[in-house]
Amino acid sequence: MINRKKALTDVKSFVTILMTIAMVVLLFLPYDVNKEVLMIFSSAYGSVMTYFFNRKIKEDKEDGGKE
C-alpha cells in the first residue's frame, strides 16, 4: 500500500512539474499559440493543480497527518 502511494506521489510530481514547465513555455516564450488551445490547456492545468493539491490535503486529514 505504501509503495502504491509513493508511486502515485511520483507520478503526481512528474505531471505537476511537466505541466508547469509547459505553462511557462506557453506564457513567456515567443510562440504563437492558438488562443483556444491556450485556454483549454490553462483550464486543464488549473484543474490538475487544484485536484492534486486538494487531494493531498484531504488525504492528510483522513490519515490524521500520519504517514
C-alpha positions in Angstrom: 0.0 0.0 0.0 2.8 2.4 0.9 4.6 1.6 -2.4 1.4 2.5 -4.3 1.2 5.8 -2.5 4.9 6.5 -3.2 4.4 5.7 -6.9 1.3 7.9 -7.2 3.2 10.7 -5.5 6.0 10.3 -8.0 3.5 10.4 -10.9 1.8 13.5 -9.5 5.1 15.3 -9.0 6.1 14.4 -12.6 2.8 15.6 -14.0 2.9 18.8 -11.9 6.4 19.7 -13.0 5.8 18.8 -16.6 2.6 20.9 -16.9 4.2 23.8 -15.0 7.1 23.9 -17.5 4.7 23.7 -20.4 2.7 26.5 -19.0 5.7 28.7 -18.5 6.9 28.0 -22.1 3.4 28.8 -23.5 3.1 32.0 -21.5 6.6 33.6 -21.6 8.3 32.3 -24.7 7.5 34.0 -28.0 5.5 31.2 -29.5 2.3 32.0 -31.5 -0.2 29.6 -29.9 -3.9 29.3 -30.8 -5.8 31.1 -28.1 -8.4 28.3 -27.8 -5.6 25.8 -27.2 -4.0 28.0 -24.6 -7.4 28.4 -22.8 -8.0 24.7 -22.8 -4.5 24.0 -21.5 -4.9 26.7 -18.9 -8.1 25.2 -17.7 -6.6 21.7 -17.6 -3.6 23.0 -15.7 -5.8 24.7 -13.1 -7.9 21.6 -12.7 -4.9 19.2 -12.3 -3.2 21.5 -9.8 -6.4 22.0 -7.8 -7.1 18.3 -7.8 -3.6 17.2 -6.8 -3.2 19.8 -4.0 -6.7 19.4 -2.6 -6.4 15.7 -2.7 -3.2 15.7 -0.7 -4.8 18.0 2.0 -7.8 15.7 2.2 -5.7 12.5 2.4 -3.6 14.1 5.2 -6.8 15.0 7.2 -8.2 11.5 6.8 -4.9 9.9 7.9 -4.6 12.2 10.8 -1.4 13.6 9.4 0.4 10.2 9.9 2.3 8.7 7.0 
